[in-house]
Amino acid sequence: MERELLITGIGGHIEHFGMPVDPGNLLLIGDIGAVPVLGAPGCARSPVENGFDWVLMRLLAGLKVSRRDLTRMGVGGLLMEIVTRPQPRENPTTENGRQVAAVVLAAGRSTRMGGPNKLLAELDGKSLVRIVVEQALASKAAEVVVVTGHQADDVRKALQGLKVRFTHNPDYAAGLAGSVKTGIAAVSENADGALVCLGDMPLISTELINRLIDSFAPDNGNLIVVPVSDGRRGNPVLWSRRFFAELMTLDGDIGARHLIAKHGEAVAEVPVEGQAAFLDIDTPQALERARGS
């Protein structure tokens, strides 16, 4: 209403308010004399192409956009699919919408350690992977899935007695992506999301895991949850089931950072202090630093 009053108050004209597509349904077009006016909805901030972009491109090309043009953009379906809107065609979520599985990646070869398996190295009398898994088990996660690969039997032995489900990545030597896909494929069907944890990050606390799970709110568009410190994003990352199909397309020794960038409108950042969300034990030096912290 304020935008309309501002335009008409200085002699302008409102051509149309609203757009039959989402995102973009709060868009406004008008003019002040010969100058076109475009009222930007919130989706104008999104890097993903949306209704605002469709109108802006036409105006920049010198084309007039009329009310009829806007209403015709809805032909074929009033709402385009956007990742942040709950979709009734999907299976319903659990009652609280926060049924989250923790997936612990423990398949790597530890090549930078110069020989020993870093996951089996001890910190305060426990192996790194056991510390990570115990923190996940103590959290609000509904289940914990451990992905094994290199020295799988030794990793299983290190986790003896813990209530976890194991899944093996036979192609662990090809890189991180295979372990992510193996873990995601093993998540229970009733889980709404998966928190992907690295087995070499023992400083990730149960409290941080719970904060990430508490910030996961699919109905409000919080579909990817990441810890952040000083503008830097760390691990672990919580993914809504809506992104599982895309996670299953990963390849090689890369993670899913590009998917976070692609779906920026769905990301919720959780502020953290210290280096816990960034310190992974990749080298003997990093292990010594962790032991001295």
C-alpha positions as CSV (number, residue, x, y, z in Angstrom):
1,M,0.0,0.0,0.0
2,E,2.9,2.4,0.8
3,R,4.3,1.9,-2.6
4,E,1.0,2.6,-4.3
5,L,0.5,5.8,-2.3
6,L,4.1,6.9,-3.1
7,I,3.6,6.5,-6.8
8,T,0.1,8.1,-7.1
9,G,1.0,10.8,-4.6
10,I,3.5,12.3,-7.1
11,G,1.1,11.9,-10.1
12,G,2.1,8.4,-11.1
13,H,-0.2,5.6,-12.3
14,I,-0.5,2.0,-11.1
15,E,-0.8,-0.3,-14.0
16,H,-1.1,-3.5,-12.0
17,F,-0.2,-5.0,-8.6
18,G,0.4,-8.8,-8.3
19,M,1.6,-11.5,-10.6
20,P,0.2,-15.0,-11.1
21,V,3.6,-16.7,-10.6
22,D,5.6,-17.4,-7.5
23,P,8.2,-16.1,-6.8
24,G,7.1,-12.7,-8.0
25,N,3.5,-12.5,-7.0
26,L,3.9,-9.2,-5.1
27,L,5.4,-7.4,-8.1
28,L,4.0,-3.9,-9.1
29,I,4.2,-2.1,-12.4
30,G,3.2,1.5,-13.2
31,D,4.6,4.7,-14.5
32,I,5.4,8.3,-13.7
33,G,4.9,10.2,-16.9
34,A,7.0,8.4,-19.5
35,V,9.2,6.6,-16.9
36,P,8.2,3.0,-16.1
37,V,8.1,2.0,-12.4
38,L,8.8,-1.5,-11.2
39,G,8.0,-2.3,-7.6
40,A,10.3,-5.1,-6.5
41,P,9.1,-8.0,-4.4
42,G,11.4,-9.9,-2.0
43,C,12.4,-12.4,-4.7
44,A,14.3,-9.6,-6.5
45,R,17.2,-10.4,-4.1
46,S,17.3,-14.0,-5.2
47,P,20.1,-15.1,-7.6
48,V,17.6,-17.6,-9.0
49,E,15.6,-16.4,-12.1
50,N,12.1,-15.4,-11.1
51,G,9.1,-13.3,-12.1
52,F,10.9,-10.0,-11.3
53,D,13.6,-10.9,-13.8
54,W,11.1,-11.6,-16.5
55,V,9.6,-8.1,-16.2
56,L,12.9,-6.3,-15.7
57,M,14.4,-7.7,-18.8
58,R,11.5,-6.5,-20.9
59,L,11.6,-3.0,-19.4
60,L,15.4,-2.7,-20.0
61,A,14.8,-3.7,-23.6
62,G,12.4,-0.8,-23.9
63,L,9.3,-2.9,-24.1
64,K,6.1,-1.8,-22.3
65,V,4.7,-4.3,-19.8
66,S,1.0,-4.1,-19.4
67,R,-1.5,-5.7,-17.0
68,R,-2.4,-8.1,-19.7
69,D,1.2,-9.1,-20.1
70,L,1.5,-9.9,-16.4
71,T,-1.6,-12.0,-16.2
72,R,-0.7,-14.0,-19.3
73,M,2.5,-15.1,-17.5
74,G,0.4,-17.4,-15.4
75,V,-0.9,-19.4,-18.4
76,G,0.0,-23.0,-18.0
77,G,0.0,-22.9,-14.2
78,L,-0.4,-20.1,-11.6
79,L,2.6,-21.2,-9.5
80,M,6.0,-22.1,-10.7
81,E,7.8,-24.6,-8.5
82,I,10.2,-23.0,-6.0
83,V,12.3,-25.0,-3.6
84,T,11.3,-23.0,-0.5
85,R,7.5,-23.6,-0.8
86,P,6.1,-26.7,0.8
87,Q,4.8,-29.0,-1.9
88,P,1.6,-31.0,-1.2
89,R,2.5,-33.6,-3.8
90,E,5.4,-34.8,-1.6
91,N,5.0,-37.3,1.2
92,P,3.9,-35.5,4.4
93,T,6.6,-34.7,6.9
94,T,6.7,-36.0,10.5
95,E,4.6,-34.2,13.1
96,N,7.3,-31.7,14.1
97,G,8.8,-31.5,10.6
98,R,12.3,-32.1,12.0
99,Q,13.0,-35.8,11.6
100,V,16.7,-35.5,10.9
101,A,19.3,-38.3,10.2
102,A,22.9,-37.7,11.0
103,V,25.2,-39.1,8.3
104,V,28.8,-39.5,9.4
105,L,31.4,-39.8,6.6
106,A,34.1,-42.2,7.7
107,A,35.4,-43.7,4.5
108,G,38.4,-41.6,3.6
109,R,42.0,-42.9,3.1
110,S,43.7,-40.2,5.2
111,T,46.4,-39.6,2.6
112,R,47.5,-36.4,4.1
113,M,48.2,-38.1,7.4
114,G,51.2,-39.9,5.9
115,G,50.0,-43.4,6.7
116,P,47.8,-43.9,9.8
117,N,44.0,-43.6,9.5
118,K,43.2,-40.3,11.0
119,L,39.7,-41.5,12.1
120,L,41.3,-44.0,14.4
121,A,43.7,-41.5,15.9
122,E,42.9,-40.8,19.6
123,L,41.9,-37.6,21.3
124,D,41.4,-37.7,25.0
125,G,41.5,-41.5,24.9
126,K,38.9,-41.9,22.1
127,S,39.2,-42.3,18.4
128,L,38.2,-39.2,16.4
129,V,35.4,-41.1,14.6
130,R,33.9,-42.4,17.9
131,I,33.9,-38.8,19.3
132,V,32.0,-37.5,16.3
133,V,29.5,-40.4,16.3
134,E,28.9,-40.1,20.1
135,Q,28.1,-36.4,19.7
136,A,25.6,-37.2,17.0
137,L,24.0,-40.0,19.0
138,A,23.6,-37.6,22.0
139,S,21.8,-35.1,19.8
140,K,18.3,-34.7,18.5
141,A,19.1,-36.7,15.4
142,A,16.6,-39.5,14.8
143,E,19.3,-41.9,13.6
144,V,23.0,-42.0,12.9
145,V,24.3,-43.6,9.7
146,V,28.0,-44.2,9.3
147,V,29.6,-44.5,5.9
148,T,32.6,-46.8,5.8
149,G,35.3,-47.3,3.2
150,H,39.0,-47.4,3.9
151,Q,39.8,-49.9,6.7
152,A,36.1,-50.5,7.2
153,D,36.5,-53.3,9.7
154,D,38.7,-51.1,11.9
155,V,36.2,-48.2,11.8
156,R,33.4,-50.6,12.8
157,K,35.5,-51.9,15.7
158,A,36.2,-48.3,16.9
159,L,32.4,-47.8,17.0
160,Q,31.6,-51.1,18.7
161,G,28.6,-50.9,21.1
162,L,27.2,-47.7,19.5
163,K,23.7,-47.7,18.1
164,V,24.4,-46.8,14.5
165,R,23.7,-48.2,11.1
166,F,26.6,-48.8,8.8
167,T,26.7,-48.5,5.0
168,H,29.7,-49.2,2.9
169,N,31.1,-47.1,0.0
170,P,33.0,-49.5,-2.2
171,D,34.2,-46.6,-4.4
172,Y,35.7,-44.6,-1.5
173,A,39.0,-44.1,-3.3
174,A,37.2,-41.9,-5.9
175,G,36.5,-39.1,-3.4
176,L,34.1,-37.5,-1.1
177,A,31.1,-37.4,-3.4
178,G,30.7,-41.2,-3.4
179,S,30.5,-41.3,0.4
180,V,27.9,-38.5,0.5
181,K,25.7,-40.4,-2.0
182,T,26.1,-43.7,-0.1
183,G,25.1,-42.0,3.1
184,I,22.1,-40.2,1.6
185,A,20.9,-43.4,0.0
186,A,20.9,-45.1,3.3
187,V,18.8,-42.5,5.2
188,S,15.5,-43.8,6.4
189,E,12.5,-42.9,4.2
190,N,10.7,-41.1,7.1
191,A,13.6,-38.6,7.6
192,D,12.9,-35.0,6.5
193,G,16.5,-34.2,6.2
194,A,20.1,-35.3,6.7
195,L,22.9,-33.7,8.6
196,V,26.2,-34.6,6.8
197,C,29.0,-34.8,9.3
198,L,32.7,-35.3,8.7
199,G,34.3,-38.1,10.7
200,D,37.5,-36.0,11.2
201,M,35.8,-33.1,13.0
202,P,35.8,-34.1,16.6
203,L,35.2,-30.6,18.0
204,I,31.6,-30.5,16.6
205,S,29.5,-30.6,19.8
206,T,26.1,-32.1,20.5
207,E,25.0,-28.5,21.3
208,L,25.9,-27.3,17.8
209,I,24.2,-30.2,16.1
210,N,21.0,-29.5,18.1
211,R,21.2,-25.8,17.1
212,L,21.4,-26.8,13.4
213,I,18.5,-29.2,13.8
214,D,16.4,-26.6,15.7
215,S,17.0,-24.1,12.8
216,F,15.7,-26.6,10.2
217,A,12.3,-25.3,9.4
218,P,11.0,-26.6,6.0
219,D,7.6,-24.8,6.3
220,N,9.5,-21.5,6.7
221,G,11.9,-22.1,3.9
222,N,14.9,-23.1,6.0
223,L,15.9,-26.1,4.0
224,I,19.7,-26.0,4.2
225,V,21.3,-25.1,7.5
226,V,24.9,-24.2,7.9
227,P,27.1,-23.0,10.7
228,V,28.7,-19.6,10.1
229,S,31.5,-17.6,11.7
230,D,32.7,-14.2,10.4
231,G,31.0,-14.8,7.1
232,R,32.6,-18.1,6.6
233,R,30.4,-21.3,6.2
234,G,31.6,-24.5,7.9
235,N,30.4,-28.0,8.6
236,P,28.2,-30.0,9.3
237,V,25.5,-29.0,6.8
238,L,21.9,-30.1,7.2
239,W,20.0,-30.8,3.9
240,S,16.3,-31.1,3.4
241,R,15.1,-34.3,1.7
242,R,14.1,-32.0,-1.2
243,F,17.8,-31.8,-2.1
244,F,18.6,-35.5,-1.9
245,A,18.2,-36.0,-5.6
246,E,20.7,-33.3,-6.3
247,L,23.1,-34.6,-3.7
248,M,23.0,-38.0,-5.5
249,T,24.4,-36.3,-8.7
250,L,27.7,-35.3,-7.0
251,D,30.9,-36.6,-8.5
252,G,34.6,-36.9,-7.6
253,D,36.3,-35.5,-4.6
254,I,34.1,-32.4,-4.2
255,G,31.4,-31.6,-1.7
256,A,28.1,-29.8,-2.2
257,R,29.2,-26.2,-1.8
258,H,27.9,-25.3,-5.3
259,L,24.4,-26.5,-4.3
260,I,24.4,-24.2,-1.3
261,A,25.3,-21.3,-3.6
262,K,22.7,-22.4,-6.1
263,H,19.9,-22.5,-3.5
264,G,20.9,-19.4,-1.5
265,E,17.3,-18.5,-0.8
266,A,16.8,-21.8,1.1
267,V,19.9,-21.4,3.3
268,A,19.6,-20.7,7.1
269,E,22.9,-19.6,8.8
270,V,23.6,-20.5,12.4
271,P,26.2,-18.2,14.0
272,V,29.0,-20.1,15.8
273,E,32.1,-19.1,17.8
274,G,35.5,-20.6,17.6
275,Q,36.9,-23.0,15.0
276,A,34.9,-26.1,15.7
277,A,32.9,-25.9,12.5
278,F,36.1,-25.5,10.5
279,L,38.8,-27.7,12.1
280,D,39.1,-31.0,10.4
281,I,42.0,-33.3,11.3
282,D,43.8,-33.8,8.0
283,T,47.4,-33.8,9.1
284,P,49.6,-34.8,12.1
285,Q,50.0,-31.1,12.8
286,A,46.3,-30.6,13.0
287,L,45.9,-33.5,15.3
288,E,48.5,-32.1,17.6
289,R,46.8,-28.7,17.6
290,A,43.5,-30.4,18.5
291,R,45.2,-32.3,21.4
292,G,46.6,-29.0,22.7
293,S,43.3,-27.2,22.5
